[in-house]
Amino acid sequence: MRLPSHPLVRHRVRLAIPGAVILTFLAQPAAAAGNPQTAVHNAQQNLQSAQQNAQNALRNAEKAQNQAGSQDRALATAQAQLAAVAAQLAALEQRIAALDATIASDTATVAQLNEQLASDRAHLAAYVRHTYENGGSVAALVYVISARDIPTAIQRKEAVDHVANAAQMLVNRIHSETALAQKTLEADNAARAQLSIVQQQERTTQALVAVQEEQVASVDAAAHQAANQAQSQLAAAKSQLTAAQKELAAKEAALAAARARGIIYSPVPGVDFTVDTDLTRPSGETVDRLNNFLQGTNMAGLGGSFMQAEHAYHVNARYFVAHAILESDWGSSAIAQDKHNLFGFGADDANPYGDAKSFPSFDACVQYVAQFIQVNYLSPNGRYYHGPTLRGMNVDYASDPNWADKIASIARTIP
């Protein structure tokens, strides 16, 4: 209950409704349009939704920005890696150049060795031919022993040995040069094979670098695109939030104007109990029917109290029972149990239990609140009169814009 000016009643406390009643309420049609209190509630919900959307958009934008920053860092790392790979490529190219130079040098060396071998072989062939033509080793021996004296023989022997040694040295040099040429050729072949491997490594590295550059650029572009989209969503959410705030302000102004004008919601006749049912007309209920309905609850046996209130204060018993059920959760709330207060009368949001009024009995509570509602809400000269209906009461009685619908939903379950 929300009665700011009443000395005992400041704000009503909304208590839980049993599951069956909630389901019944959800199955009923929504209240008719035109209630400024409902409009304010809807605008508040729109504002909350817009605020949530703005918060989500902000989180998404921050996440996208973080991802973009992460991708920027990844790009910088990749670029550093690419620079390192480029340095490796440069080193490979230098190595290739060195191998090319080595191969060229080895080729020149082999050519020189081949020329030297050809010359040495020619000299050796000439020596062999000369020796053969002059009788070979026998002729050399005859040449030595035919000397007139020993000194001459020794000189001739030394000359023959010198020629033989020179020939042997020539043979040895030919063998050495041949081995060196073979070794140089093998080194040249190895260098060429290594050059081929290094060149293949260079081509592979270049291909990997190209792929990596493309991937990094693609991911970085996608991250920045996501960040831009998130920023756009954030801007849209902020715009929606601003619109919702304006809508709420307009609805609150409309509600204030409606209250200032003293708008009246007239009853709408009908068989079913609705938010537009006249609450001052008899309910058609009986004590027994209400007691049967309340049997097994903490409100059992109060049918007579509600019917007495209807007769004494012209407050529809069907409505009043539903009102008590909604506020006290079928009489099970702490305020109802400890203070015999079935309506949360006097309770406010700051201290609901402490400020709730105490009554000596449930019956005393029913009679007191019935009189209060009849005088202040259901009488044309009542301070909070906006028509003798739940829709009219909802303007000032409850902060919940769906309060009237909830009570009407419960009332329809009463046989």
C-alpha positions in Angstrom: 0.0 0.0 0.0 1.3 3.4 -0.9 -0.3 6.2 1.1 2.3 8.9 1.7 0.1 11.3 3.7 -1.5 8.8 6.0 0.1 8.7 9.5 0.1 4.9 9.7 0.6 3.9 6.1 3.5 4.9 3.9 4.3 2.2 1.4 2.8 -1.2 0.9 5.0 -4.3 0.8 4.6 -6.7 -2.2 4.7 -10.3 -1.0 5.1 -13.5 -2.9 2.0 -15.1 -4.5 1.6 -18.9 -4.5 2.7 -20.6 -7.8 -0.9 -21.6 -8.8 -2.1 -18.0 -8.4 0.9 -16.8 -10.5 0.1 -19.2 -13.2 -3.6 -18.1 -13.1 -2.5 -14.5 -13.4 -0.2 -15.2 -16.4 -3.1 -16.9 -18.2 -5.3 -13.8 -18.0 -5.3 -11.0 -20.5 -3.3 -7.9 -19.9 -4.9 -4.8 -18.4 -6.5 -2.4 -20.8 -4.4 0.4 -22.2 -4.5 3.9 -20.9 -3.2 3.4 -17.3 -0.4 5.9 -16.8 1.0 3.8 -13.9 1.4 0.9 -16.3 2.9 3.2 -18.9 5.5 4.3 -16.3 6.3 0.7 -15.4 6.7 -0.2 -19.1 8.9 2.8 -19.6 11.0 1.8 -16.6 11.4 -1.7 -18.0 12.4 -0.3 -21.4 15.0 1.9 -19.6 16.4 -1.1 -17.7 16.5 -3.0 -21.0 18.3 -0.1 -22.7 20.7 0.2 -19.8 21.5 -3.5 -20.0 21.9 -3.3 -23.8 24.3 -0.4 -23.3 26.3 -2.2 -20.7 26.5 -5.3 -23.0 27.5 -3.1 -25.9 30.2 -1.4 -23.8 31.5 -4.8 -22.7 31.5 -6.0 -26.3 33.3 -2.8 -27.4 35.9 -3.2 -24.7 36.3 -6.9 -25.6 36.7 -6.0 -29.3 39.2 -3.3 -28.5 41.2 -5.6 -26.3 41.1 -8.2 -29.1 42.2 -5.6 -31.6 45.0 -4.5 -29.2 46.0 -8.2 -28.9 46.0 -8.6 -32.6 48.1 -5.4 -32.9 50.6 -6.9 -30.5 50.4 -10.2 -32.4 51.0 -8.3 -35.6 54.0 -6.5 -34.1 55.4 -9.9 -32.9 54.8 -11.4 -36.3 56.5 -8.5 -38.0 59.5 -8.9 -35.7 59.5 -12.6 -36.6 59.3 -11.7 -40.2 62.2 -9.3 -39.8 64.2 -12.2 -38.2 63.2 -14.4 -41.1 64.2 -11.7 -43.5 67.6 -11.6 -41.7 67.9 -15.3 -42.1 67.1 -15.0 -45.8 69.8 -12.4 -46.1 72.2 -14.7 -44.3 71.2 -17.5 -46.6 71.7 -15.3 -49.6 75.2 -14.4 -48.3 75.9 -18.0 -47.8 74.7 -18.7 -51.3 77.0 -16.0 -52.6 79.9 -17.5 -50.6 79.2 -20.9 -52.0 79.0 -19.5 -55.5 82.4 -17.9 -55.0 83.8 -21.2 -53.5 82.5 -23.1 -56.5 84.0 -20.6 -58.9 87.3 -20.8 -57.1 87.2 -24.6 -57.0 86.4 -24.6 -60.7 89.4 -22.4 -61.5 91.6 -24.5 -59.2 90.5 -27.7 -60.9 91.2 -26.1 -64.3 94.7 -25.1 -63.2 95.3 -28.6 -61.8 94.1 -30.1 -65.0 96.5 -27.9 -67.0 99.4 -28.8 -64.6 98.6 -32.5 -64.8 98.5 -32.3 -68.6 101.9 -30.6 -68.6 103.4 -33.0 -66.1 102.1 -36.0 -67.9 103.6 -34.7 -71.1 107.0 -34.3 -69.4 106.7 -37.8 -67.9 105.7 -39.2 -71.3 108.7 -37.5 -72.9 111.1 -38.8 -70.2 109.8 -42.3 -70.5 110.0 -42.2 -74.3 113.6 -40.8 -74.1 114.6 -43.5 -71.6 113.1 -46.2 -73.7 114.7 -44.9 -76.9 118.1 -44.8 -75.2 118.0 -48.3 -73.8 116.2 -47.8 -70.6 117.9 -48.7 -67.3 120.5 -51.0 -69.0 121.7 -48.1 -71.1 122.0 -46.0 -67.9 124.0 -48.8 -66.3 126.3 -49.0 -69.3 126.6 -45.2 -69.3 127.9 -45.4 -65.7 130.3 -48.3 -65.9 131.8 -47.0 -69.2 133.4 -44.2 -67.3 137.2 -44.0 -67.5 137.6 -43.5 -63.8 135.7 -43.8 -60.6 135.0 -40.0 -60.1 133.5 -39.9 -63.6 131.4 -43.0 -62.8 130.2 -41.4 -59.6 129.3 -38.2 -61.5 127.5 -40.2 -64.1 125.7 -42.2 -61.4 124.6 -39.0 -59.7 123.3 -37.6 -63.0 121.4 -40.8 -63.7 119.9 -40.8 -60.1 119.0 -37.1 -60.5 117.1 -37.9 -63.6 115.4 -40.8 -62.0 114.5 -38.8 -58.9 113.2 -36.0 -61.1 111.0 -38.5 -62.9 109.8 -40.0 -59.6 109.0 -36.6 -58.3 107.1 -35.9 -61.4 105.1 -39.1 -61.0 104.5 -38.2 -57.3 103.4 -34.7 -58.2 101.0 -36.1 -60.8 99.5 -38.4 -58.2 99.2 -35.5 -55.7 97.7 -33.2 -58.3 95.3 -35.8 -59.4 94.2 -36.5 -55.7 93.9 -32.7 -55.1 91.8 -32.3 -58.2 89.6 -35.1 -57.2 89.2 -33.7 -53.7 88.4 -30.2 -55.1 85.8 -31.7 -57.4 84.2 -33.5 -54.5 84.2 -30.3 -52.5 82.7 -28.5 -55.5 80.0 -31.1 -55.8 79.2 -30.9 -52.1 79.1 -27.1 -52.3 76.7 -27.4 -55.2 74.5 -29.8 -53.3 74.5 -27.5 -50.3 73.7 -24.6 -52.5 70.7 -26.4 -53.9 69.4 -27.2 -50.3 69.9 -23.6 -49.2 68.1 -22.3 -52.2 65.2 -24.6 -51.5 65.2 -23.4 -47.9 65.1 -19.9 -49.1 62.1 -20.6 -51.4 60.3 -22.4 -48.6 61.0 -19.6 -46.1 59.8 -17.0 -48.5 56.5 -18.9 -49.1 56.0 -19.3 -45.3 56.6 -15.6 -44.8 54.1 -14.7 -47.5 51.4 -16.9 -45.9 52.1 -15.6 -42.4 52.0 -12.0 -43.6 48.6 -12.7 -45.3 47.2 -14.4 -42.2 48.4 -11.7 -39.8 47.0 -9.0 -42.0 43.6 -10.8 -42.3 43.3 -11.4 -38.5 44.3 -7.8 -37.8 41.7 -6.4 -40.2 39.0 -8.7 -38.8 39.8 -7.6 -35.2 39.6 -3.9 -36.1 36.4 -4.5 -38.1 34.9 -6.2 -35.0 36.1 -3.3 -32.8 34.4 -0.8 -35.2 31.2 -2.8 -35.2 31.2 -3.0 -31.4 31.7 0.8 -31.3 28.7 1.2 -33.6 26.6 -1.1 -31.5 27.6 0.9 -28.4 26.6 4.1 -30.0 23.2 2.6 -31.0 22.8 1.3 -27.4 23.5 4.7 -26.0 21.0 6.2 -28.4 18.5 3.7 -27.3 19.2 4.4 -23.6 18.7 8.1 -24.2 15.4 7.5 -26.0 14.3 5.2 -23.1 15.2 7.8 -20.5 13.2 10.4 -22.5 10.3 8.0 -22.7 10.4 7.3 -19.0 10.4 11.0 -18.2 7.5 11.6 -20.5 5.5 8.7 -18.9 6.2 9.9 -15.4 5.1 13.4 -16.4 1.9 11.9 -17.9 1.3 10.0 -14.6 1.8 13.1 -12.6 -0.6 15.0 -14.8 -3.1 12.2 -14.6 -2.9 12.3 -10.8 -3.1 16.1 -10.8 -6.2 16.0 -13.0 -7.9 13.4 -10.8 -8.5 11.0 -13.6 -11.4 8.6 -13.0 -11.6 5.0 -14.2 -15.3 4.1 -14.3 -16.5 0.6 -13.7 -17.2 -1.7 -16.6 -20.0 -4.1 -16.1 -19.4 -7.8 -16.9 -19.7 -11.3 -15.7 -16.0 -11.9 -15.1 -14.1 -10.1 -12.4 -11.6 -7.6 -13.9 -9.6 -4.6 -13.0 -12.7 -2.5 -14.0 -15.2 -4.3 -11.8 -17.1 -2.1 -9.4 -15.6 -2.8 -6.0 -18.5 -1.2 -4.1 -21.1 -3.7 -5.4 -22.0 -6.9 -3.6 -19.8 -9.9 -4.5 -22.6 -12.5 -4.4 -20.4 -14.6 -2.1 -21.5 -16.3 1.1 -19.7 -17.0 4.3 -19.7 -20.8 3.6 -18.3 -20.4 0.1 -15.5 -18.2 1.3 -14.7 -20.5 4.2 -14.6 -23.5 1.8 -12.2 -21.6 -0.4 -9.9 -20.6 2.5 -10.0 -24.0 4.1 -6.5 -25.4 4.9 -4.8 -22.0 4.8 -3.7 -19.6 7.5 -6.8 -17.5 6.5 -9.2 -20.4 7.3 -12.5 -19.3 9.0 -12.3 -15.7 7.9 -15.2 -15.9 5.5 -17.5 -14.2 8.0 -15.1 -11.3 8.6 -14.9 -10.5 4.8 -18.6 -10.7 4.4 -19.1 -8.5 7.4 -16.8 -5.9 5.9 -18.7 -6.1 2.6 -22.0 -5.4 4.4 -20.6 -2.7 6.7 -18.3 -0.8 4.3 -19.5 -1.8 0.9 -16.1 -3.3 0.0 -16.5 -6.3 -2.4 -15.6 -9.4 -0.4 -14.3 -11.2 -3.5 -11.8 -8.4 -4.2 -10.9 -8.1 -0.5 -10.1 -11.8 0.0 -7.9 -11.6 -3.1 -6.2 -8.5 -1.8 -5.4 -10.2 1.5 -4.1 -13.3 -0.3 -1.8 -11.2 -2.4 -0.4 -9.1 0.4 0.0 -11.9 3.0 0.7 -15.0 0.9 -2.5 -16.6 2.2 -1.8 -15.3 5.7 1.6 -17.0 6.0 3.8 -13.9 6.0 5.7 -12.8 9.1 3.7 -9.6 9.3 0.4 -11.5 9.1 1.5 -14.2 11.6 3.1 -11.8 14.1 0.9 -8.7 13.8 -2.4 -10.1 12.4 -1.9 -7.8 9.5 -3.2 -9.4 6.3 -2.6 -6.3 4.0 0.9 -5.1 4.9 -0.9 -2.1 6.2 1.6 0.6 7.3 4.7 -1.2 6.0 7.2 0.6 3.9 10.2 -0.5 1.8 12.7 0.8 4.3 11.4 -1.1 7.3 8.4 -3.2 6.3 8.1 -5.4 9.3 8.9 -2.7 11.9 6.5 -0.2 10.4 3.6 -2.5 9.7 0.6 -1.9 12.0 -0.3 -4.5 14.5 -3.9 -5.7 15.1 -5.4 -7.7 17.9 -6.9 -10.2 15.4 -7.3 -11.0 11.7 -11.0 -9.8 12.0 -9.9 -6.5 13.5 -7.5 -6.0 10.6 -10.1 -6.8 8.0 -12.6 -4.4 9.4 -10.1 -1.6 9.8 -8.5 -1.8 6.4 -11.9 -2.2 4.7 -13.1 1.1 6.2 -9.9 2.8 5.3 -10.1 1.7 1.7 -13.8 2.6 1.4 -13.2 6.1 2.7 -10.0 6.9 0.9 -10.2 4.9 -2.4 -13.8 3.9 -3.2 -15.7 7.0 -2.2 -16.0 9.8 -4.8 -14.8 12.3 -2.2 -12.0 10.1 -1.1 -8.5 11.5 -1.1 -7.2 8.9 -3.5 -10.3 8.3 -5.5 -9.8 7.5 -9.2 -12.9 5.3 -9.6 -14.3 2.4 -7.5 -12.1 -0.1 -9.4 -8.8 -1.9 -9.1 -7.6 0.1 -12.0 -8.5 3.3 -10.2 -6.9 2.1 -6.9 -3.7 1.2 -8.7 -3.0 4.8 -9.5 -2.1 5.7 -5.9 -2.4 2.5 -3.9 0.5 0.4 -5.3 3.8 1.1 -6.9 3.5 -2.1 -8.9 1.6 -1.2 -12.1 0.4 -4.8 -12.3 -1.0 -4.9 -8.8 -4.6 -4.5 -10.1 -4.2 -7.4 -12.6 -2.7 -9.7 -9.9 -5.6 -9.1 -7.6 -8.2 -9.6 -10.4 -6.4 -12.8 -11.4 -6.7 -14.2 -7.8 -10.3 -13.0 -7.5 -11.3 -15.0 -10.6 -10.2 -18.2 -8.9 -12.7 -17.7 -6.0 -15.8 -19.7 -6.8 
